[in-house]
Amino acid sequence: KVEHIDYKDLFKLRRYITERGKILPRRITGNCANHQRQLTVAIKRARFMALLPYTSE
């Protein structure tokens, strides 16, 4: 059970992106639609704040 997905929690967010920096789809992560949406928003917010890269190096 996930209470709140925080964009500052990079260790959790890195589990849901590929080596290339792409967000993993729902069928692979096993999230419901609501949690996948929250996760996507958190990853995009972390990218915008320069906590996560948009692409791999």
Secondary structure as the mmCIF struct_conf table of DSSP 4:
data_model
#
loop_
_struct_conf.conf_type_id
_struct_conf.id
_struct_conf.beg_label_comp_id
_struct_conf.beg_label_asym_id
_struct_conf.beg_label_seq_id
_struct_conf.end_label_comp_id
_struct_conf.end_label_asym_id
_struct_conf.end_label_seq_id
BEND BEND1 GLU A 3 GLU A 3
TURN_TY1_P TURN_TY1_P1 TYR A 7 LYS A 8
HELX_RH_AL_P HELX_RH_AL_P1 LEU A 10 ARG A 14
TURN_TY1_P TURN_TY1_P2 ARG A 15 TYR A 16
STRN STRN1 ILE A 17 ILE A 17
TURN_TY1_P TURN_TY1_P3 GLU A 19 ARG A 20
BEND BEND2 GLY A 21 GLY A 21
HELX_LH_PP_P HELX_LH_PP_P1 LYS A 22 LYS A 22
STRN STRN2 ILE A 23 ILE A 23
HELX_LH_PP_P HELX_LH_PP_P2 LEU A 24 PRO A 25
HELX_RH_AL_P HELX_RH_AL_P2 ARG A 26 THR A 29
HELX_RH_AL_P HELX_RH_AL_P3 ALA A 33 PHE A 48
TURN_TY1_P TURN_TY1_P4 MET A 49 ALA A 50
BEND BEND3 LEU A 51 LEU A 52
BEND BEND4 TYR A 54 THR A 55
#
